[in-house]
Amino acid sequence: MKITAKPSSTIINKTGGWRTYVPKTDLNKCIGCGTCVRICPESVITMSPNQEGKPKPKTDLNYCKGCGLCAKECPVKAIDMELETK
């Protein structure tokens, strides 16, 4: 019996409904390094160009578990974990 899930398993199971904290990214502070994309255990953060064509992160909150690794590893602290209000 397995008690752990494989990485990226939330892509087939929406998990955003049970998280407590949600990542909020300050796109003005973000340098577009992609660290958050690489560190996300569920691969729910992607980089998309903004109006100036610079890469910025976008988080799919339907699948984000709210683990906070992206906020912890962001080199410029552009991501804060905020208590989610439902």
C-alpha positions in Angstrom: 0.0 0.0 0.0 1.4 3.4 -1.0 0.9 6.4 1.2 2.7 8.9 -0.9 1.7 10.3 -4.3 3.9 10.6 -7.4 5.1 14.1 -8.4 2.7 15.9 -10.7 -0.2 13.6 -9.6 -2.5 16.6 -8.9 -2.8 17.3 -12.6 -5.4 14.6 -12.7 -6.9 15.4 -9.2 -7.9 19.0 -8.3 -6.4 19.6 -4.9 -6.8 23.4 -4.5 -10.0 23.0 -2.5 -8.3 21.7 0.7 -5.3 24.0 0.9 -5.0 26.6 3.7 -2.5 29.0 2.2 -2.3 30.3 -1.3 0.7 31.8 -3.1 0.4 35.5 -4.1 3.1 36.7 -6.5 4.2 40.3 -6.7 4.8 40.5 -10.5 6.6 43.9 -10.1 9.1 42.3 -7.7 9.5 39.1 -9.7 12.7 38.9 -11.8 11.4 36.0 -14.0 14.1 33.6 -13.0 11.8 30.5 -13.0 13.0 29.1 -9.6 9.3 28.7 -8.6 8.6 26.7 -11.7 11.6 24.3 -11.0 10.8 23.9 -7.3 7.1 23.3 -7.5 6.5 19.6 -6.7 3.3 19.5 -8.6 4.4 21.5 -11.7 1.5 23.9 -11.4 3.5 27.0 -12.0 4.3 28.0 -15.6 6.1 31.1 -17.1 4.1 33.3 -19.4 5.2 36.6 -21.0 3.7 39.8 -19.6 2.8 42.9 -21.7 6.5 43.7 -22.1 7.3 40.2 -23.1 9.2 39.3 -19.9 8.5 35.9 -18.4 6.4 35.9 -15.3 5.0 33.0 -13.3 1.4 31.9 -13.4 0.1 29.4 -10.8 -2.9 27.1 -11.5 -4.7 27.4 -8.2 -7.0 24.5 -9.1 -4.1 22.2 -8.5 -1.8 24.2 -6.1 -1.6 22.5 -2.7 -0.3 25.6 -1.0 3.0 23.9 0.2 4.9 27.2 0.1 8.1 25.9 -1.5 7.8 28.5 -4.2 7.7 31.3 -1.6 10.5 29.8 0.4 12.9 29.5 -2.5 12.1 32.7 -4.4 15.4 34.6 -4.5 13.8 38.0 -4.4 10.9 37.0 -2.0 8.3 38.0 -4.7 5.9 35.3 -3.5 4.0 35.4 -0.2 1.8 32.7 1.2 -1.5 34.2 2.4 -4.3 32.6 4.3 -6.9 31.6 1.8 -10.4 32.9 2.2 -13.2 30.8 0.7 
